[in-house]
Amino acid sequence: MERTRNPWKRRIFTRLKNMKLQNKLMLGYVLVCVIPLLSVSAFIFQQSAKGLEESSQEFASLYTSQIRSTLNEFLKEYEEVTKSVLVDNDIIYSLGDTKNLPFDEIVNQRLAVQRLLMRVALLKSEMSTVMLVSRDDSVYQFSSSTNKVNENLLLAQEWYKGLRDSNETFFITGLHDRSYYDDKGEGAVVTAGRVLFSSDGAYAGMLLIDLDPFTLLQLDHEFILARDKYGISVVITNLKQQIVYHSDAASGQLSWKQVLDSGPSYIKNNETKDHIVLLGRTSQGELLIRTDIPRSRLLQKINQIKVMTVVVILMSCLVITLFSFGLSYTITKPIKALRRSMKQAEVGQYLAIEKEQANDEIGSLVHSYNKMITTIRTLIEDVYIGEIKQRQAKFIALQNQINPHMLYNTLESIRMKALMKDDDETADMIKILARMFRLVLAKEGRQHSVKHELEYTANYLQLQNIRFDHMFKFEFEIPDEMLGCSIIPLVFQPIVENSINHGFEDYSRTMDIRIEGSWTEQGEMLFRIMDNGRGMRPDKESELRALLDGADSHKYKLEIIGEQTENGLGLLNIAERIKLHYGDRYYLTIVPGVVEGTTIEILIPGN
């Protein structure tokens, strides 16, 4: 379970660990330089974008405030203009009683109304057409142009019918077409007006003033430039959600017909992620203002800065990479030379590095290495080779004296004689001993595995049980995939032998011996050999653990030929062989803090 946990992290760690030093140095230099550069650039860009957006919102607020002030002034002026007709309220109210009047009075009445409408039209130059609709739906009009209003078409307009049913006194309609004019021209107009009442509160008629939508907003030239530069859209609506003014139509980006056909769709979605939207209204609430600014137009400059920043970062990364390559090369070049010399030393060529080195730490390392190589070569030639040859000669002589087949045949002959004499116990002991000889002395060249080591240990304990009347119980718990892994011979059995020799108390209780195997996170094999014997005194245990921990300092010492140990190979011998065969990382030690018996722990690499 532990071996498969976070495999991708293990792969990344292994890849980084196995990366060449030059690549590690280059990667380190690049990361150390690029990460702060990216962080600072991102922070500056974020702060710049935030500051520009805040400034844009302030500008939009100012822009909306300017529009609100202009509209307030417009509404105030036209409210005064429409109120001016109330001075002639008697004339207006009398317009509905023309049935019984003589013709000359009717003519005089029409002339009076014409003068009234002309006086109103002269108050504001932008008013092209002023109309008065009496209570009997008679239409009186004054226009500065020859284009006249068709009375019947005017009274049939939906927006006009809506005004008759409205409770508003002063009003501004939404945009509507010019279909009720004689020329039926394209474009749109907005109508401002007032509902007229007599002195006793009765409906007297309605004053209508058609206006070009451009006249609603009289902005400074600087605001118009800013509007076009940042793509600011201004939509003004009345309380009925009817569009009164649209800046896109006023600037020519849209036609008034498109705005009229779209209806209220241009005023939906008050807030989106891609736009800054500010809302406002006039002082009396007659008109609503919506200012819409695209963020993309506002951030256009900062996007240019971002592009330049990216270019600068890429150029900086290129320069940093080249510099890192040169610097790492100067560091790793002598290290590579040192590595090549070490490779030569591995195959027996102890040659010093002859190139001149710098006076830095690596140069000092190379000088020390050259001295070491010279010393090693001297030691090998003068001492070590001679001693190894002597040991090898004695080992070959001893090996030649031992003929495994002769031992097997001899033991089998002895076992057969014991069976002939009905000595089954002796025969079994000889049979088990023969199995152990086969495991240890076989010369087929096969690999010695954990399974073989367990078999050898089990055979040894079987012999001891015959000797001690079955006083030992042996159990092991090792994963199946671990049984086929290779291990140096004679590791488990000497430890079990020590457990019996030093831990077995008496025949009053059975001694349990257990071997457990597990995988570490690095894929190594961890074995624990446990017994419930008498254990060791704390001082003895500490002394032996210290001796085992220092096994790496003895692993290269040659033992004196003929030296015998009281307890077979002994724990120290196993610890030294593990260090010699697998390296200093692996060990044999005594687990401290065990209450009952003794626990030995062994760590070796998996394969």
N, C-alpha and C positions, 0 to 999 in steps of 0.2 A: 504493500500500500504506500509505504514511504518512498519507494523507488519511482512510482508513477506520479507523485504529487508535483504539480507545477513543472511539467516537462519543458515548457517553452522558456521558463526562467532559467532552468538548468542549461538549456541549449545556448541561450544568450550568454550566460556566465562562462560556459565552457569556451564559446567562440572568442569572447573577450580575453579570457585567460590564455588561450592558445595563439592569440594574435602576436605577430612579430613586434619586437620592441620599437622598431622604427615607426611602424604603423600606430602603435600605442602613443608614442611621443607626438606624432603628427596629429592624431585624433585629439589628444589632450590639449595641445596648443590651439588647435582650431576651436574646440569647444570653449576653452577659457577666453578666447578673444571674441568669438562670434556670439555666444550666449549673452554677455553684457551688451554687445552692440545691438542685437535684436531686441533685447529688453528695453534699452534706452530709446531706440527708434520707435518701438510700439508705444511706449509711454508718451513720447513727444507727439506722435501722430494722434493718439487718443485725446490728449489734452488739447491739441490744436483743433481737432474736429469738434470736441465739446465746446471750446471757446467760440468757434465760428457759429455753431448751432445756437448758442446762447445769444450771440450778437445778432444772428438772423431773427431769432424770436423777438428780441428787443426792437429790431427794425420793423418786423411785421406788426408789432404792437403799436409802434409809432405811425406806421402806414395806416393801420386800422383807425387809430385815433384821429388822423388827418381826415380820413373819409367820414368818420362820424361827425367831426366838426363841420365839414362841408355840407353833409346832409342836414344837420340841425339848422344851419343857416338857410339852406334851400327850403326846408319845411316851414321855417318861421316866415320867410318872405312870401311864400305862396299862400300861407294861411292868412296873412295880412291882405294879399291881393284878392283872395276870394271873399274875404270879409268886406272889402270895399263896396261890393254890389249891394250890401245890405242897407247902404245909405238910401238907395232908391227902392226900398222894399215895397212901397205902394205901387210903383209901376210894375214890379215883378208879379205882385199878387193879383193885379188887375188883368194880367194876360189870360186868365182863364175865362173871362166874361166878355167875349167878343160877339156873341150871337145878337144882342139887341143894340149894339153900338152902330151909329151911322158910319158910312164908309170913310169920311174924312177923319173921324176920331181913330178909326182903326189904322189909317195911314200914319197919323201923328204918333200913335202908340208904337208902331213898328220903328218909326224914326227915333223915338226916345230909347227904345231897346238897342238899336244900332249904335247910338251915341254911347250908351252905357257899356256895350261890349267893346267899342273902340277905345274908350277910356281905360278899360281894364287891360286891353292888349298893349296899350302904350306904356303900361307900368313896367313890363319886362319885354325886352327886345326878342328873346328867344321863343316867345309864344307865337306860333304861326296861326293857330286857329282857336278862337274862343266861341263856345256854344252855350246857349241858354235853352233849356227844355222846360216849357211851362207845365202846369199841372194837368193840362188837357193834351199833353204830348205834342204840342207845337214846338218846332225847332227854329231858334233864331241863331244866326251865326255871323261871325266877322272873321275874315281871313286876310292876311297880308298878301296872299297869292290869289291867282285866278282859279285855283283848284277848290271846288266846293264839296260840301258834305251832302250825300244823299240821305235825306231825312228818314225815309222808310228803312233803308239799310242800317242806319245808326240805331234806330229803335229796336231792330231785330237782333242786334249783337248780344251774345250771351253775357259778356262782361257788363253791359249796360243793364240788362235785366237783373243781374246780381246786385247792382247798386240800388235799385228800387227796393229790394228786400233787405238792404243792410241798415243797421242802426247807426252807422258812422255819420258824423256831420261833415268833417273834412276827411278826404280820402285820396289815396293814390292807387290806381289800378296796376295790375301786372301788365307785362308786355302783351300787346295785341296787334294784329295786322291792320293794314290801311284799306281793307276791302270796301269800306263804306264811303270812301272818297270817289269822286267821279273818275279819276285816272286809275284807280285801283292799283296803285304803284306798289312795288316791292318794299320791303323794310318793315319796321315796327315802330310803334309809338307807345308812349305811356301817358295816361290821362290823370291829371290832378283836378280836383273839383270840390264842390261843397253842395250839400243838400240845403235848400232854402226853405225857410218857414216864415209864415206871416206872424204878425204881432201877437195873434191869439194862439200860435203854435200849430196852425194847420199847414200841411204840405203845400208849398208854393211853386216848387220847381227844382231844377238842378243846374248848376253852373259846371261846365266841362271845359278843360283846357288841355288840348293835345300838345305833347312835348316830345321832342327828339330825345331818346335815352342818353345821348351824349351830354345833354345839358344838366343831368343830375349831378355829375362829378366834374368839378373844375379843379384839377390837380396841377401842382407845380410841375415844371418841366423836369426837375430832378427826380420827382417821384415817378413820372412816366418812364424815364430812362431806367430807374431801378426796377420798375415793374417788368419791363421788357428784358432786362438783364437776368433777373432771377426767376422769370417765368411766373410771376405772382398773378394769381387769379382772384378776382373780386366778384362776388355774387351778392346782389342786394335783393331781398324779397320783402313782401308786405306780410301782414299778419295772417293772410290766407295762404301762405307758402307759394305765392305767385312771384315769378321772377320779374323784377323791376329793372334790373341792370345786370349786365354780364360783361366783364372786362374783355373776355376772349372775342366776343362779338364786336365790342367797341374798337379793339385793336386790329380787327380783320382776320383773326385766326379762325373764327367761326362766322357763319352768316346768321342774321337774325332769324331766318326761317328755320335753321337747325335748332336754335335755342327754343323757338316757339313749338317746334315739333317734338322736342325732347320732353317738354313739360317739366315736372319736378325732379327728373332724374339727375339734373345737374347739381342739386342741393342735397343729395343723399350722402351717406357715409361721411359723417362729420370728422372722423379721425381715422387715419390709416398710418401704417408704419413708414410709408414712403413719402408722406407729406406732413408738413407742419400746418395745422389749422387753428386759426384764431377766430373767435366769434364776438360780435358786438351788436349793439342796437342804439338807435337814436334816443335822445333824452326822454321823449314821451312814449317810446316803444313802438312807433308807427312802422319803422323799417328795421329789418334785421340784416346784419353785415357778416359775411363769411369770407375770410381771407385765407387763401390756400397757397402754400409755397412748397414746391417739390424739393425734397432733400437732395436729390441728385444734382440739381442746379446749384444749390448752396454749397455742396461739398465738391464742386468741380475743381476748385483751386486746391483743396486739400488732397484730392485724388491725384492732381499733378505733382504735389509734394510727395505723395506716397510712391508714385512711379519713380521720381528722382531718388527717394530714399532707398527703394529696392535696388536701383541701379548702383547706388553708392555701396550698399551692403554687399551686392554680388562682386563688385570690383574689390572691395575690402577683403571678402572671403578668398578671392583669387590671390591677392597679395599675401594674405596671412598663410594660405596653403603653401605657396612657393617658399615663403620665409620659413615655415615650419618644416618643409621638406629639407631645405638646406641645413637648418639647425639640427634636425634629428639625424641627418646623414653624417654630420661631423661627430655626433655622439656615438652613433651605432657602428661607424666604420671600424674603429679599433676593437669594439666588442665583437664584431664579426670575425676579425682577424684572430682574436682570442678564442672564439668558438672553433674556428678551423684548426687551430693548434691543439685544442682539447680533443677534437675528433681524431687527429693524428695520434694523440697520446692514448686514445682508447684502443687503437690497433697496434700499440707498442712503439710508435715513433715519437720519442720525447724530444721534440725540436723546439727551441726557443723562438720567439718572435723577433726578427732582426730589424724591422723597420723602426725608424726614429719616432718616438712618441712625444706628445705634448706633456707639459709639466702640470697637468690638472689631475683630478682624482683618478680618471680612467688610465691616464699615463702611468700613475703610480701603481695602479692595479696590474698593468701589463709588466712593469718592472718586477713587481713581486711575483707574478706568475712565472717569469723567466727564471728567477732564482729558485722557485719551487720545482720547476721542471728539471733544472740542473741537479738539485738535491735528490729528487725522486729517481732520476736516471742513475745517479751514483749509488743510491741505496739498493735499487733493483739489481744493478750489475754486481755489487760487492756482497750483498747480504741475502736479499729476498730470493733471488733465483736459485742460489745454492741451497738454501734451506728448503724451498719448495721441491727441488729435485730430490733431496734426501727423503722428504715425506712421501713423495710420489713413489719412489722406489720401494719403500717399506710397505706402502699400501698395496702396490701391485703384488709384492711377494706374499703378503697376507691373503690377498684375494685369490691368488693362484693356489694357496694351500686349502682353500675352501671349495669343495666341489658340491654344489647343491644337490645334484642327482645322487651322489654317493650318500649324502645325508638322508635324502628321501628314502633311498633303498634300505639303508641301515635301519632307520626308524621303522620302516614297514616290516622288516624282518623281526625286530624286537617286538612289535605289536602282535605279529602272528604267533610268536612263541608265547606271549602273555595270554592270547586267546586259547591256545592249545592247553594252557594250564588253568583255564577258567578264571583268569584274573582280568575280569572285564574293566575294572576301574583303571588299572594300569594301561590297558589297551586304549581306553578312551583318552587318557592323558597323553599318550604317545601320538594318537591320531590328531588331537588338537594342536600339539606341539609341531607336528608335521605341517599343518595348515599355516601356522604362524611362520615357519621357515619358508614356506612357499611365497607368502606375501612379502617377506623381507628380502629373501635371497634370490628370488626369481630373476633371470637375466633376459627375459623376453623383450625388455625395453619398453614395456607398456607404461602408460602414465599412472602414477600413484594418485588416487582420488580420495575424497572425503569418505566415500563408501568403503574403500579398502582400509582406511584408517579405523573406521568404526568396526569392521570385521575383525581386524587384528586385536583391537581393544576388547571386543566381545569374546574372542577366543582366549585371551589372557584371563579375563574374569571367569570364564568357564573352568579354566585350570584352577584358579584360586578357590572357586566354589567346591571343587572336588577335594581340594586340600583342607579347606576350613568348614566343610560340612554345610555348604550352601548358605553362608552368612552374608553374601553380597547380592544386592538387587541392582540391576543395571537397566536404565531407561535412557532413551534419547528422543529428541524432538527437533528434527532438522527438515527444512523444506526440500521437496523432491528435486527441484532444479539445482539445489546446492550439492546434492550427493555426487554429481558427476564432475564437480569442480576439482582441479588439481590442488594438491597440498604436499608439502615435504613430508617424508616418512617419519614415523616415530615421534608424534606430537602428543596424541591423546593418551597412549598407553603408559608412557613414563609418568604422566601426571596422575593417572589412576593408580599406578603402582605406589607413588608417594602417598596418595590418600589412604591406601591400605596399610602401608608400613608405618605411617605416623598418625593416622586418624582412627584406625580400628582399635576399639577399647577392649571388648571381651565378647564371650559368646552369649551374653544376656540379651542382646538385641541385634537385629539385622541392620547392616550398614547400607544406606541408599546412595547410589552414585548416578548422577544424571548429567547428560550433555545436551545443551540447547544451542541451536544455531539460528541466526537472523541476519537480515540485510540492513546495512546502514543507508543513510540518504545518498552517500556517494557510491553505492553499489559494492561495498566491501563486505566481507564475511566476518561476523562477530560470534565467537563461540564462548560459552560459559560451561565450565566443568565444576559441578557442585557435589559435595558430600555432606552428610550429617554426622561426621565423626567428632572426635574430641576437640578439633580445631587447634589453634596456636595461641600462645601467650601474646598479649599486645606488643611487648617489646621484641619478641622473636619475629612477629608478623611485620612490624615496621622495619626491622633490620633486613629481612628477606626481600621486602618490597623495594627498599632502596637499592639493594644489590641487583634486582631484576631491572629496575629503571635505568641503571648504569650499564646495562648489557652492551650498549652500542660502543662503549669505550674499550671493550674486550673483544669485539667481534673479529678484529683483524690479527689478534695475537695467535701465534701457533702454539698448540698445547705440546707439552713434553711427551715424547713417545713413551708409551708404557705407563703413563699416569692413569691411575684407577680412582674412581669415585665410589664412595660407599653406597650411594643410592642410584646406581645405574647412570644414565645420562644426566639426570638432575634437571631442575627447572632452569637454572642459569644456562645450561647447555642448550636447551630448547630456545630460550630467549635470544641467545647469541646467534643460533642458526636462523631464526626468523629475521633478525636484523641483517644478517649476511645475505640471505636469499631474497628478501622483499624490500629492504630499505629501512631507514630510521623511523619512518612514519608508523610502522607496524610493531607490535609489541606482545609481550606476555607479562601479566601483572596479577597481583592478588587484590581482589575486590575488598575494600575496607568496610567495616561496619556490619559484617555478617554475624548474626547472633549465634547461629548453630552451625558447626562445621566450618568448612573452608570453600571459597569460590575462586576459581582461577579464570581470568578473562584473557582471550586471545583475539587479536585483530590481524587479519591477512587480506590481501586483495582478492576480489572476485574475478572469475574468468569464464 
